[in-house]
Amino acid sequence: MRLIKIFLILVAVIAVAIFGLRLAFPLPKENFSERTLKQDPDWTGPLGATIQNALERNPGLDGVRPLGNGRAAFAARAILAREAVSSIDAQYYIWQDDVTGLMLLDELRSAAERGVQIRLLVDDNGISGLDDLLAELDALPTANVRIFNPFTLRRPKLLSYAFDFSRLNRRMHNKSMTVDGVATIVGGRNIGDIYFDYGAGTHYLDVDAIAIGPIVDEVSQSFDSYWNSASSYDADLFLSVPKGQNLQARAESARQTAAGAGYQKAITENELADRIAAHDLKFEWSEVTLFVDDPAKGLGEVKSENLIVEQLIDFANGSQTSLDLVSAYFIPGERGANVLEELARSGVKVRVLTNSLDATDVMPVHAAYMRYRGDLLKSGVELLELRALRQEHRDRSLPEILAGSASGLHAKVFGSDGQRVFIGSYNLDPRSARLNTEMGLLVESPAIAASLASQLNKPDFAYRVELDNDGQMIWMQEEKDGTVIVHATDPETNGVQRALTAVVRWLPVEWML
């Protein structure tokens, strides 16, 4: 009885503490001072004039160019920011306090100081260490920063989950940057060194795309809906403007580092960067469709049938001959697994590339995926698991599309029938389906789809997971010289890692992953 009494007292104390924190750190009554909308496209600047000429030669179509190499993806953002003459609208899940994060944030500052209207929407879960610098940017007359689903308790931030979990568990996972209303970058990359592939250490294979044409206005309208949504709050409601100006100085220090010098070189010497600067960037011309969640998903107020996952299921079910899925975090769930298995049984060639246990940076996600491997393989689905490429800086095929030297997969690219490709932020997991907001571009392009498919035909950067004659799972590792190494367990892992995944696999947490 005494233990029960102590337990009840403890529960009561915790409940009172949670209630007290909720009262002490409420959300502001008003989200933002005023509702603002996108500016009209500016065709008068060098960027707009060049793009307008290209659009006139391809009426009614969108121009798309995938950004596979990380350094080129960084350079594209930096150069577009420098080219901006009227507006930059950017929204990101993660903006890191590192070399590329500081350099690109400073590009926004520089643009704002020459009169460009800046609107930056960031998810509060991904801006660790940047409160002061974001407040400094927000204080500029032509810049405005908003925060999506903010943590009302700033330090320690994570304690906010204790009293506001249901809201804070929903995040804005979208990634886009639109300049002058005439060009946009959409895809899977956040802002940070690990996404832009340079220097030593861990990097991600990732992909996004530059797009021009009518699709840009659709992305801009989507940005407006997020910018003015019930989940977006003016940054100055939470962030205090620091004394002094630190952003430019910190960015300059970042540029002086070895990595910073490399990124500067990427801007000035990269072929893609040269083409952007010369206004001679070549595009694949096609029809492009924007897939995007309603921002009300951030509050759990969107009906299931209106989620982006339904569009992607229709995309998959429309496949007649082939379906290629590249997803860093792959948890198909019962419904998704059934879709893939039925397609495979009907004769559609279904292939999935995801991280191996050794390459993943989120072990619980891989543990959940492991539950589905056996049935997927039995149905005929081909499973490829990326090898950790920590020490391998070599010429590759798929990484040329999905990014440069790396050690883990972060891309979300799906191809169907060698005709259509989806490039976006959507992971094939329950979190992307039900909790996080997502976006991406569906591109009708046989050229891009064929490039993706061809790279999965003989990938020496991935293990091919198969079932042996006894129905046991094996991992086939094919070297460039044709040698095949067979692994009986998840390659490059130890018993402790595998035991942990076995434990996590049976925990009721898949809905959160």
C-alpha positions in Angstrom: 0.0 0.0 0.0 2.8 2.4 0.8 4.4 1.9 -2.6 1.1 2.5 -4.3 0.6 5.7 -2.3 4.1 6.9 -3.2 3.4 6.1 -6.9 0.1 8.0 -6.8 1.8 11.0 -5.2 4.6 10.9 -7.8 2.0 10.8 -10.6 0.1 13.7 -9.1 3.3 15.8 -8.8 4.2 15.1 -12.4 0.7 16.0 -13.5 0.8 19.3 -11.6 4.3 20.1 -13.0 3.1 19.5 -16.6 0.0 21.6 -16.0 2.1 24.3 -14.5 4.5 24.4 -17.4 1.6 24.6 -19.8 0.3 27.6 -18.0 3.7 29.2 -17.7 4.7 28.8 -21.3 1.5 29.3 -23.4 1.4 30.0 -27.1 0.9 33.7 -28.0 -2.7 34.6 -28.7 -1.8 36.0 -32.2 0.5 34.2 -34.6 1.9 37.1 -36.6 1.4 40.9 -36.9 0.1 40.7 -40.5 -0.8 38.3 -43.3 1.6 38.7 -46.3 1.5 37.2 -49.7 4.0 36.4 -52.5 5.2 39.2 -54.8 4.5 39.0 -58.5 7.3 37.4 -60.6 10.0 39.9 -61.3 11.0 39.5 -65.0 13.1 42.7 -65.0 16.2 41.3 -63.3 18.9 39.3 -65.1 17.6 36.0 -63.7 14.0 36.8 -64.6 14.8 38.1 -68.1 16.8 34.9 -68.9 14.2 32.6 -67.6 11.4 34.4 -69.4 13.3 33.9 -72.7 13.5 30.2 -72.0 9.8 29.9 -71.1 8.8 31.7 -74.3 10.7 29.0 -76.2 8.8 26.3 -74.3 5.3 27.6 -73.8 3.2 25.9 -71.1 6.0 23.6 -69.9 8.1 23.6 -66.8 11.9 23.4 -66.8 13.5 21.0 -64.3 17.1 20.1 -63.6 18.0 17.6 -60.8 20.6 18.7 -58.3 22.5 15.5 -57.5 25.9 16.8 -56.4 25.9 18.4 -53.0 28.3 21.2 -53.7 26.4 22.1 -56.8 23.2 22.2 -54.8 24.9 24.6 -52.3 26.2 26.7 -55.1 22.8 26.9 -56.8 21.2 28.3 -53.6 24.0 30.8 -53.0 24.0 32.1 -56.6 20.2 32.4 -56.8 20.3 34.4 -53.6 22.9 36.7 -55.1 20.8 37.0 -58.3 17.7 38.0 -56.4 16.3 41.5 -57.0 12.9 41.4 -55.4 12.1 38.4 -53.2 13.3 35.2 -51.6 10.8 32.8 -49.9 12.5 29.8 -48.2 11.1 27.1 -45.9 13.2 24.4 -44.3 12.9 21.7 -41.7 16.6 21.9 -40.6 18.9 24.9 -40.9 22.2 24.0 -39.2 24.6 26.2 -37.3 27.6 25.2 -39.4 29.7 26.4 -42.3 27.1 26.1 -45.1 24.2 27.1 -42.7 26.0 30.3 -41.8 27.1 31.1 -45.3 23.6 30.7 -46.7 21.9 32.6 -43.9 24.4 35.4 -44.6 23.4 35.3 -48.3 19.8 36.1 -47.1 21.1 38.9 -44.9 23.1 40.3 -47.8 20.1 40.2 -50.1 17.9 41.8 -47.5 20.3 44.7 -47.0 20.2 45.5 -50.7 16.4 45.6 -50.5 15.2 42.1 -51.4 12.2 41.0 -49.4 13.1 37.9 -47.4 10.5 35.5 -45.9 12.2 32.6 -44.1 10.0 29.9 -42.5 11.8 27.4 -40.4 10.7 24.4 -38.3 11.6 25.0 -34.7 12.8 21.4 -34.3 15.7 22.0 -36.7 17.3 25.4 -35.8 19.4 24.5 -32.7 21.9 27.2 -31.8 20.5 29.8 -34.4 18.0 31.7 -32.2 20.2 34.8 -32.0 21.2 34.8 -35.7 17.6 34.3 -36.9 16.5 37.2 -34.6 19.2 39.3 -36.1 18.0 38.5 -39.6 14.4 39.1 -38.6 15.3 42.6 -37.3 16.3 43.8 -40.7 13.6 46.0 -42.4 13.2 43.8 -45.4 13.4 40.4 -43.7 10.8 38.5 -41.8 11.4 35.1 -40.1 8.6 32.8 -38.9 8.7 29.6 -36.9 6.6 26.6 -37.5 5.1 24.8 -34.4 7.4 26.7 -32.0 8.6 25.5 -28.7 7.3 28.0 -26.1 10.0 27.0 -23.6 13.3 27.8 -25.4 15.7 26.3 -22.9 15.7 23.4 -22.5 13.6 23.1 -25.6 12.9 19.4 -25.4 11.1 19.8 -22.1 8.3 21.4 -24.1 7.3 17.9 -25.3 6.3 17.1 -21.7 3.4 19.6 -21.8 2.6 20.0 -25.5 3.6 16.7 -27.1 0.6 16.2 -29.5 1.4 19.6 -31.3 5.2 19.4 -31.2 5.3 15.9 -32.5 4.0 17.3 -35.8 6.8 19.0 -37.8 7.1 20.9 -41.1 9.4 18.7 -43.2 9.1 20.8 -46.4 12.1 22.2 -48.2 11.9 24.9 -50.9 13.6 28.1 -51.9 12.0 30.4 -54.4 13.7 33.5 -55.9 12.0 36.5 -57.5 9.0 34.3 -58.2 10.7 32.9 -61.3 12.9 30.0 -60.0 12.6 27.5 -57.2 14.6 24.7 -55.6 12.5 21.8 -54.1 13.6 18.4 -52.8 15.0 16.5 -49.9 18.0 18.6 -48.8 17.9 20.6 -45.6 20.5 23.4 -45.0 23.8 22.2 -43.5 27.2 20.7 -44.2 26.0 17.1 -44.0 23.5 17.7 -46.9 26.0 19.5 -49.2 28.7 16.9 -49.4 32.0 18.4 -48.7 35.0 17.7 -46.5 35.7 14.9 -44.1 33.1 13.0 -42.1 29.6 11.8 -42.7 27.5 13.1 -45.6 24.2 12.2 -47.1 23.2 11.1 -50.6 20.4 13.5 -51.4 18.7 15.1 -54.3 16.6 18.2 -55.1 15.8 20.1 -58.3 15.8 23.6 -59.8 12.4 24.3 -61.5 11.2 27.2 -63.6 7.8 27.8 -65.3 4.2 27.7 -64.1 5.2 25.3 -61.3 7.0 28.1 -59.5 3.8 30.0 -58.9 2.3 26.9 -57.4 5.2 26.5 -55.0 4.9 30.2 -54.1 1.2 29.8 -53.4 2.0 26.8 -51.2 4.6 28.8 -49.4 1.9 31.5 -48.7 -0.4 28.9 -47.2 2.3 27.8 -44.8 3.6 31.3 -44.1 0.1 32.4 -43.1 -1.0 29.1 -41.4 -2.2 28.6 -37.8 1.1 26.9 -37.1 3.4 29.7 -38.1 4.5 32.4 -35.6 6.5 35.6 -36.0 10.0 34.9 -34.7 10.1 38.0 -32.5 7.4 36.5 -30.3 10.0 34.0 -29.1 13.4 35.3 -30.0 15.1 38.4 -28.4 17.2 40.5 -30.7 20.8 40.1 -29.5 23.1 43.1 -28.9 25.5 43.7 -31.7 25.6 42.1 -35.2 27.1 38.6 -35.3 25.8 37.0 -38.4 28.1 38.6 -41.0 31.1 38.1 -38.8 30.4 34.4 -38.1 29.7 33.7 -41.7 33.0 35.4 -42.7 34.8 33.2 -40.2 33.1 30.1 -41.7 34.2 31.2 -45.2 37.8 31.3 -43.9 37.8 27.7 -42.8 39.1 25.0 -45.2 35.5 23.8 -45.7 34.3 27.3 -46.3 37.0 27.8 -48.9 35.8 24.7 -50.7 32.2 25.9 -50.8 33.4 29.3 -52.1 35.3 27.4 -54.8 32.1 25.5 -55.6 30.3 28.8 -56.3 33.0 30.1 -58.6 34.3 27.0 -60.3 31.4 24.5 -60.4 30.1 23.9 -64.0 26.5 24.1 -62.8 27.3 27.3 -60.9 28.9 28.8 -64.0 25.8 28.0 -66.0 23.6 29.7 -63.4 25.8 32.7 -63.2 25.9 32.9 -67.1 22.2 32.4 -67.3 22.7 29.4 -69.5 21.4 26.6 -67.4 19.9 23.8 -69.4 16.5 22.2 -68.3 14.5 19.1 -69.0 11.2 20.5 -70.3 8.0 18.7 -69.2 4.8 18.9 -67.2 5.4 19.1 -63.4 2.9 18.7 -60.6 3.3 19.9 -57.1 2.4 17.4 -54.4 2.1 19.2 -51.0 0.3 18.7 -47.7 -2.1 21.2 -46.3 -0.3 23.1 -43.5 -3.2 22.3 -41.2 -1.6 18.8 -41.0 0.7 20.5 -38.6 -2.2 20.7 -36.2 -3.7 17.3 -37.1 -6.6 19.0 -38.9 -6.5 17.4 -42.4 -8.7 14.5 -43.4 -6.8 11.3 -44.3 -8.0 11.3 -47.9 -6.4 14.7 -48.5 -2.9 13.8 -47.4 0.0 13.6 -49.8 0.4 9.9 -49.1 -2.8 9.2 -51.0 -1.4 10.9 -54.1 1.8 8.8 -53.8 -0.2 5.6 -53.4 -2.1 6.5 -56.6 1.3 7.2 -58.2 2.6 3.7 -57.2 -0.6 2.0 -58.2 -0.5 3.6 -61.7 2.8 1.8 -62.5 2.5 -0.7 -65.4 6.0 -2.0 -65.8 8.3 -0.7 -63.1 8.4 1.2 -59.8 11.7 2.4 -58.3 11.7 3.8 -54.8 14.7 5.5 -53.2 13.9 6.4 -49.6 16.3 7.0 -46.7 13.8 5.9 -44.1 11.5 3.1 -45.4 8.7 1.8 -43.3 5.9 0.8 -45.7 3.3 -0.1 -43.1 0.8 -2.8 -43.7 -1.0 -0.8 -46.4 2.1 0.3 -48.3 3.6 -3.2 -48.1 0.4 -4.6 -49.6 0.5 -2.1 -52.4 4.2 -3.0 -53.3 3.6 -6.8 -52.9 0.5 -6.7 -55.1 2.3 -4.8 -57.8 5.3 -7.2 -57.7 3.0 -10.2 -57.9 1.2 -8.6 -60.9 4.5 -8.4 -62.9 5.6 -4.9 -62.1 9.3 -4.7 -61.4 9.4 -3.1 -57.9 12.7 -2.0 -56.5 13.5 -0.3 -53.2 16.8 1.4 -52.2 17.1 2.3 -48.6 19.8 2.5 -46.0 21.5 -0.7 -44.6 21.6 -1.0 -40.8 25.2 0.1 -40.9 24.4 3.2 -43.0 21.3 4.4 -41.3 21.4 7.3 -38.8 18.0 6.3 -37.3 18.2 2.8 -36.0 14.6 2.5 -34.8 13.4 3.3 -38.3 15.5 0.4 -39.7 14.3 -1.9 -37.0 10.7 -1.2 -38.0 11.5 -1.7 -41.7 13.0 -5.1 -40.8 9.5 -6.4 -40.0 8.5 -6.1 -43.7 11.6 -7.4 -45.4 10.7 -11.1 -45.6 7.2 -10.7 -47.0 8.4 -8.1 -49.5 11.1 -10.4 -50.8 8.7 -13.3 -51.0 6.3 -11.3 -53.2 9.1 -10.4 -55.6 10.0 -6.9 -54.5 13.8 -6.3 -54.9 15.4 -4.8 -51.9 18.7 -2.8 -52.1 20.4 -1.5 -48.9 23.0 1.2 -49.3 26.5 0.3 -48.0 28.1 2.8 -45.6 30.5 4.7 -47.8 32.4 6.5 -45.1 35.9 6.0 -46.6 34.9 5.7 -50.2 35.3 8.8 -52.3 35.1 7.4 -55.8 33.3 7.8 -59.1 29.7 6.5 -58.7 26.6 6.4 -60.8 23.7 6.7 -58.5 25.5 9.2 -56.2 26.0 11.4 -59.2 22.3 11.7 -59.3 21.6 11.5 -55.6 24.7 13.4 -54.4 28.4 13.2 -54.1 30.6 11.3 -51.7 28.6 10.2 -48.7 28.0 7.7 -46.0 24.2 7.6 -45.7 21.1 7.9 -47.9 18.8 10.9 -47.3 17.1 11.2 -50.8 13.5 10.6 -51.5 13.1 9.9 -55.2 10.5 7.6 -56.8 10.3 6.6 -60.5 7.5 4.9 -62.4 7.5 3.1 -65.7 10.6 5.0 -66.8 8.4 8.0 -67.5 7.7 9.9 -64.2 9.8 10.8 -61.2 8.8 12.3 -57.8 11.5 14.4 -56.1 10.7 15.7 -52.7 10.9 15.6 -48.9 8.6 12.6 -48.4 10.0 9.6 -46.6 8.2 6.3 -47.1 7.3 6.0 -43.4 4.4 6.7 -41.0 5.8 10.0 -39.9 5.8 11.5 -43.4 2.3 9.9 -44.0 0.5 11.1 -40.9 2.6 13.6 -38.8 5.0 15.7 -40.8 4.0 18.0 -43.6 5.7 17.2 -46.9 6.1 18.4 -50.5 7.6 17.4 -53.8 7.5 17.6 -57.6 6.1 15.0 -59.9 8.1 15.4 -63.1 6.9 13.8 -66.4 10.4 13.1 -67.8 11.5 9.8 -69.4 15.1 11.1 -69.4 15.2 11.7 -65.6 13.2 8.5 -64.8 15.5 6.4 -67.1 18.6 7.8 -65.4 17.3 6.8 -62.0 16.3 3.3 -63.2 19.6 2.7 -64.9 21.5 3.3 -61.7 19.6 0.7 -59.8 20.4 -2.0 -62.4 23.8 -3.0 -61.0 24.6 -1.0 -57.9 28.0 -1.7 -56.5 27.2 0.8 -53.7 24.4 -1.4 -52.2 23.7 -4.8 -50.9 21.1 -6.8 -52.7 18.9 -8.5 -50.1 17.7 -12.0 -51.1 16.3 -15.2 -49.7 18.4 -18.3 -50.1 17.1 -21.8 -50.9 16.1 -22.3 -47.3 14.2 -19.1 -47.1 16.8 -17.4 -45.0 17.7 -13.7 -45.7 21.2 -13.0 -47.2 23.0 -9.9 -48.4 24.8 -10.0 -51.7 27.7 -7.7 -52.0 29.0 -7.4 -55.6 32.4 -5.8 -56.1 33.5 -4.0 -59.3 35.6 -6.9 -60.4 32.6 -9.2 -60.3 33.4 -10.9 -57.0 30.3 -11.6 -54.9 30.5 -11.7 -51.1 27.5 -13.3 -49.3 26.6 -12.1 -45.8 24.3 -14.1 -43.5 23.5 -11.2 -41.2 23.2 -7.4 -41.7 26.7 -6.5 -43.0 29.2 -4.6 -41.0 27.1 -4.8 -37.8 27.7 -6.6 -34.5 25.5 -8.7 -32.2 24.7 -5.8 -30.0 23.4 -3.7 -32.9 21.3 -6.5 -34.2 19.9 -7.3 -30.7 18.9 -3.7 -30.2 17.0 -3.7 -33.5 15.3 -6.9 -32.5 14.1 -5.2 -29.2 13.0 -2.0 -30.9 11.2 -4.0 -33.6 8.6 -5.2 -31.1 8.0 -1.9 -29.4 4.7 -0.1 -30.3 6.5 3.0 -31.7 6.2 2.5 -35.5 3.5 5.2 -35.7 6.0 7.8 -34.5 8.8 6.8 -36.8 
